[in-house]
Structures are given as structure tokens and as C-alpha cells.
């Protein structure tokens, strides 16, 4: 391979591996589920994390993308009383999106990462933490859990991420 071919191959690999449309995939998954609301931001997220901490559940705000309710419900996440009242009905959803044609039905061939925070949240929240696998190409959505994902994993590559 000449240097130009190596560069082209590397770019193709990076394009395949990069999740450039993850945010749009999350929005698509949210639109599919009528009882899901996006993770609150700012003050609403602080109130929610504080309410969780009050019941002994300490998680990172980045460990979930949405909150699911059993029925359609509107909640003011900046109101601590409303959040504490609604907390027992909340399920925390981490959304992972697939954008590659190679991902087959049932998400066979889907390669993605679980962060330390997502795994810790799954452990702390137990059945109240779910992972939504969403295929942007086909529209397929699979609601699963971290333990279920680990049970069907074909390979794992552990890594350390650092910021300097």
C-alpha cells in the first residue's frame, strides 16, 4: 500500500467508527418513545441528581440520556418536590445508536462503548436503568440492560480515556 492508500483506508476506518450522528440518533429514539423525556439540563439535572442522592443513588449526569415514565407525564425537573414525588416512576435510559449498514437485526455486529459512569449507573439503579439500542438505518429499537448486553457480548476491548 502506498501512503495515499493508507491515509484513505484510515479515513474510511475512522468514518466507520466515528459516531458523528449519535445526537441525532438519540433524538430519533426519543421521538419513537412517547413516554420518554430527554435528560434534563442545568438546574433540572442538579435537582434530579440531588433527589437520587437523597435515596442513596449517586450517579453521573452523563450516565443516561433520557427518563422514561410508565405513562405520559410532564414534570418540572427544577421543582425538587415534583422530582422526589415522580422519582419512583422513573427509569433512566442510556441510548446507543447504530449508523452502520453492517448492524444486523437484533443488533448483531453493533460495536459501541459503555462508560464507567454508565456501568456504575446500571449497578446503582438496577432494573431502573435501561439501555436503548437504536438503529438509525432500520429504525429498530431494542430495550435492554447492561447485564443483558454483557451476557451476549462476543468481544470486549477495555480502554482508558484521559483528558490532558
C-alpha positions in Angstrom: 0.0 0.0 0.0 1.3 3.4 -0.8 1.0 6.3 1.7 -2.1 7.8 0.0 -3.9 4.4 0.1 -3.0 4.1 3.8 -4.5 7.6 4.5 -7.6 6.8 2.5 -8.0 3.4 4.4 -7.5 5.2 7.7 -10.1 7.8 6.9 -12.6 5.1 5.9 -12.0 3.3 9.1 -12.4 6.5 11.2 -15.6 7.4 9.3 -17.0 3.9 10.0 -16.0 4.0 13.7 -17.0 7.6 14.4 -20.4 8.3 15.8 -21.0 11.6 14.2 -24.7 11.4 14.3 -25.2 10.0 17.8 -27.1 13.0 19.0 -29.5 12.9 16.0 -29.9 9.1 16.7 -30.8 9.9 20.3 -33.4 12.4 19.1 -34.9 9.8 16.8 -35.1 7.2 19.6 -36.7 9.8 21.9 -39.3 10.5 19.2 -40.1 6.8 18.9 -41.0 6.6 22.6 -43.9 8.7 23.7 -43.2 8.3 27.5 -39.5 9.3 27.3 -38.2 12.8 28.0 -34.7 14.0 27.4 -32.3 14.1 30.3 -32.8 17.5 32.0 -30.1 20.1 31.7 -28.7 22.6 34.1 -30.7 23.2 37.3 -33.1 20.4 36.4 -30.3 17.9 36.2 -28.9 19.1 39.5 -32.3 18.7 41.2 -32.7 15.2 39.8 -29.2 14.0 40.8 -29.8 15.5 44.3 -33.1 13.6 44.7 -31.4 10.4 43.7 -28.5 11.1 46.1 -31.1 11.5 48.9 -32.2 7.9 48.4 -28.6 6.7 48.2 -28.2 6.6 44.4 -25.2 8.6 43.3 -24.7 8.6 39.5 -23.1 11.0 37.0 -25.4 13.2 34.9 -23.8 11.8 31.8 -24.8 8.2 32.6 -28.2 8.4 31.0 -29.8 10.2 28.0 -33.5 10.1 28.8 -36.0 9.5 31.6 -38.9 7.1 30.9 -42.3 7.1 32.7 -44.9 4.3 32.6 -47.5 6.8 31.2 -47.3 10.2 29.6 -46.2 12.6 32.3 -44.9 16.2 32.4 -42.6 17.1 35.2 -40.8 20.3 36.2 -37.3 19.0 36.9 -36.4 22.2 38.6 -39.1 21.6 41.3 -37.5 19.3 44.0 -40.9 18.3 45.4 -42.2 17.2 42.0 -39.0 15.3 41.2 -39.0 13.4 44.5 -42.6 12.5 44.0 -42.0 11.3 40.5 -38.7 9.5 41.2 -40.2 6.1 41.9 -41.9 6.1 38.5 -38.7 7.0 36.6 -36.5 4.7 34.5 -33.2 6.0 33.3 -32.3 5.3 29.7 -28.9 5.3 28.1 -29.3 5.5 24.3 -26.7 3.8 21.9 -27.2 4.4 18.2 -26.1 2.4 15.2 -25.4 4.1 11.9 -23.7 1.3 10.0 -25.2 -0.9 7.4 -23.4 -3.9 8.8 -25.5 -4.0 12.0 -27.9 -6.8 11.6 -31.4 -7.3 13.2 -31.1 -7.8 16.9 -28.0 -5.6 16.9 -25.6 -8.4 16.0 -22.4 -6.7 14.8 -23.1 -3.5 16.7 -19.9 -2.1 18.2 -20.2 0.6 20.9 -18.7 1.6 24.2 -20.1 1.7 27.8 -18.5 4.3 30.0 -17.6 3.7 33.6 -20.4 6.1 34.6 -23.0 4.1 32.6 -21.9 0.8 34.1 -22.0 2.4 37.6 -25.4 3.9 37.0 -26.7 0.5 35.9 -25.3 -1.1 39.0 -26.8 1.6 41.3 -30.2 1.8 39.6 -30.6 -1.9 38.9 -33.9 -2.5 36.9 -34.5 1.2 36.7 -31.6 1.7 34.3 -32.1 0.5 30.7 -30.0 0.7 27.5 -31.9 1.5 24.3 -30.1 0.3 21.2 -31.4 2.2 18.3 -30.6 1.5 14.6 -30.7 4.8 12.7 -30.6 2.8 9.4 -33.6 0.5 10.0 -35.4 2.2 12.9 -35.1 -0.9 15.1 -35.1 -0.2 18.8 -34.1 -2.8 21.5 -34.6 -2.0 25.1 -32.1 -4.0 27.2 -29.8 -3.7 30.2 -26.0 -3.6 30.9 -26.1 -7.2 32.3 -28.0 -8.4 29.3 -25.5 -6.7 26.9 -22.5 -8.2 28.8 -24.1 -11.7 28.7 -24.3 -11.6 24.9 -21.0 -9.8 24.2 -18.8 -11.5 21.7 -15.7 -9.5 22.5 -14.6 -6.7 24.8 -11.8 -4.2 24.4 -11.1 -2.3 27.7 -9.5 1.1 27.4 -8.6 4.1 29.5 -9.7 7.5 28.4 -7.8 10.5 29.5 -8.1 14.3 29.2 -4.9 16.4 29.5 
